[in-house]
Every structure is written in C-alpha cells, then in structure tokens.
C-alpha cells in the first residue's frame, strides 16, 4: 500500500482538499467525525429532535422486503424502533454492476464508522444505512461505470434501444432486458472469471437472468456483499410514495423562494472563499413524476405560474395541486439531503468529493428547517492494482499512469521510434520527387502537354507512396506498443478511459477478478486509516 497526497491526483477540487485539511471555513460549516467521538451531545440533539421513527420503520420494512435478511440486518431493523438508535448513512443512485468503485468504498466507510461509534458510545445503538436514490432519472450515470476484460480493455455494456433516447423516467421504473443477462454470462465465461470467485460469479449470472429491475439488482449486489455487516436499505421512491418528506417539499410552495434565497446567500459566501459552486440552485428545487417522465418543476415569473409536468398551474392554485399530487414530487440534489435527514435519525453522512461540494451549500438550509446537520465524513479514496504491476509502479511512479492511454502510447512511441528509419524514408521521398521531376522534364521537352499529365501521375503516385510510408510507421508503432503492452495495460487499469479508477470502474470488476472476500478484506485495512489521503492498494 502507498499513501498519496490528493494534490498530486487529478480530479480533486480545492474545496475538497481544504475540507480534509479542516480549514476554518469548513470547521464553521460542518460537524466533523471527531466531534461525534468527543461530544455525545451531537447525537443526543439529533435523537431528541427526531420524530419520524414510526414512519421510518414502515418504509424500511418495505424497502427491505425482497431481501433474505441476515441476523445482523434483522437486529438492526429491530434497533431502529429504539429511541436511542442513530444512523450512519451513505447512498447512491442505482448503477449497473453496482456502480463505480467509490460506492463500494463509501459503503465500507459507513459500516466501519458504525463499529467505531458503537465502541465509543455504548449507551447508543448505531445502524449503517444505504439510501438508494432511485427517484433519479439520470440513466447515463447509472450505466457509466466500466468493465474491463482480461487484457484490461474496456467492455461496452449492451444498453436497450430505449436507453439510447433521452430517458426521463425515474430509475425506479427501469428494468433490464434479457440481452443484458446474456451479456453478463458471456462476459464472465469469456474471461474465465468463475475460477477466481465461482460463488459470486454464479450469483451475478442468476441475478441478471431473472430480468430484475436495475434497482433490485443494485440492492441485491450490495446485500450479498454487506448483508452480514448489518447494512440496511431505504428506497427514495418508497419515501416519496409514503409522503415521508412531504412537509419539506410543501415548504417549497408555502414559503416560495425561501430555500432559493438561503442557498443563494450561501453560494455567494462560498464564492468569496474562491470555491466553485457544485450544484445549481433552482426555483423551486423540485421534480415532478408523470406517468412517462420525471421533470423539473419550473417557475414562470412573468405569468406567475408553475410548469408541473404537462400542467401549467397558477401560483394561487399550486398548494392545492401539491396536496392532491404530493407523492409525485421529489427533491432535487440540493433539497435531497434535507429530505433524507428529516426522514432518518442520521448523525453522520459518508460522502464523496462532489457530495461534500454541494453539502457545503446547505448549512443555513438545515438551520432554517431546524434539522440538525449530520457530521460530514469523507469516503475513502482508493486505487487498486495487482502485484504483477508493482515493479512498474516502483519504476515509473503512480502519477505516470494517471494520463490518457493515448498520451502514454504517444510517449512510448516517441521514446523508442527509429530516427534512422525516418531519415531513410525522408531520403526515399526526396529521391521519389526527383525521379518524377526528371521524368517531367524529359516528357515536356518532347511534348509540353505531358507536363500536366506528369503532375497528375505524380500526385496519384505520391498518394500511394505516402500511404505505404504511413503503413510502415503504423507497423513500427504497433511493434513498439506491443513490446510495452504491460505499461499500457496498467494504464487501462489505473486510469480507464482517462478517468480515475474509482470513478470509472464498476465495483464488481475487482470482486470478480480477485475474489470478493479477499478484496473486501484488503479494503477494510485501508478503511481503518483516515480518509485524508488517496491510497494505492497493491493486491
């Protein structure tokens, strides 16, 4: 394992790095993990102000009803009924093959935080909970995580034809076709993955063969991996349909513009510190679910009307419209954490860099709703590689591989290409041009009209000559890159498609190629360390 500063890894914002450093601006805006361990009044305040427990129990029961619960999960659901039980939450919208690797890391971070808090505060119970954000409609994000084959080349997922259009339904309604199930079995068999982890491979094949919804598959994969840890789930769609956060959404109309103004004030404060605003503020911060789509609710200030799905609703009728259709409304990215922490007795949220970015915008909004803000905990950030490539890391360094494949290939080719070959071919090109020039001179002396003919023949011949020269260079490039294939393969693994591994690779990939028990065990060791650095795991 190697420990790497975030400043040397591409893609991490100054805001996130300063959050980890506990710069004074963030100390004022956030409760940190250390505060939870040192000050139990933070936990006491949250539990004292929480009054949604009966509602929560019904939603949790429904959200976990399709799972064969482990004894740890059953116990944790029973604990939720107790007034001294708090939650540590993380979450994500459902993703194909479990979504990107960081989902795996943030889940384990939440689980291990629960274990630490349970030891530190034995008078309270703590439960790890995964919020499945299936109200979302961003199917591109759901399918953006990658799989690699045995050569570490990217494998394209077989998206349904309807998904190539602009999918606007919520993810909760998305079912995967039989083509997807066939792809999973073919992928596992073609890459001989069953020999590494036959139980997990067979589980995935059977899971996709049943043609479950994307949400069911996502939940079942997390359940398979983390059920024994007691991880329980809550579906955002179940919260919406149960009117669990109706009071929060209602305020968007009853006190129209208030949340927008509060967030805008926070945004200006953040910008004065030199940070980028992560999430766009909207008026109102709501979506509406029609039969066919999930659409943003839009305000027309000129006509004093709201566009809600296909409806145009005057402002003096919007309260009544909301009351009649409240289960069809869901929060946008800025209002979602407020809804979540209204529904849950949450004392800590495990978040990634982007999530920390937009949560920075919400301190005053939590205060306005009188909801205690949870401690904000950074998920762990990890890149893994295989033992076979350790010598390459030692030789070139980790950052050498954090570039696009093309950039690496170009550098390798430029380093090893034969300069004498170029001189020779340049010489041939000049000789070629001289031969045609001499021929043109001979022909034009006999018949001046042959000058034009010579130009045409030269142009055509030169194109063929140049095409063959390019084939020589291409063959040279292939030969050089094949000799350095190990470097290129490692680049594909560490920085697939020019993106940091944890954001690009599906988290089932290392579980299939390494063995899920072994991979979880190695990641747990890193989770015991502070999330203040990026970690390179050599496994």
Buried (B, 14 or more C-beta within 10 A) or exposed (E): EBEBEBEEBEEBBEBBBBBBEEBEBBEEBBBBBEBBBEEBEBBBEBBEEBEBBEBBBEBBEBBBEEBEBBEBBEEBBEBBEEEBBBBBBBBBBBBBBBBBBBBBBBBBBBBBBBBBBEEEBEEBBBBBBBBBBBBBBBBEBBBBBBBBEEEBEBBEBBBBEEBEEEBBBBBBBBEBBEEBBEBBBEBBEEBEBBEBBEEBBEBBBEBBBEBBBBBBBBBBBBBBBBBEBBBBBBBBBBBBBBBBBBBBBBBBBEEBEBBBBBBBEBBEBBEEEEBEBBBEBBBBBBBBBBEEBBBEBBBEEEEEBBBBBEEEBEBEEBBEBBEEBBBBBBBBBBBBBBBBBBBBBBBBBBBBBBBBBBBBBBBBBBEBBEBBBBBBBBBBBBBBBBEEBEEBBEEEEBEBBBBEBEEBBEBBBEEBEEEEEEEEBEEEBEEBEEEBEEBBEEBBEEEEEBEEEBEEBBEEEBEEBEEEBEEEBEEBBEEBBEEBEEBBBBBBBBBBEBBBBBBBBBBBBBBBBBBBEBBBEBBEEBBEEEBBBBBBBBB
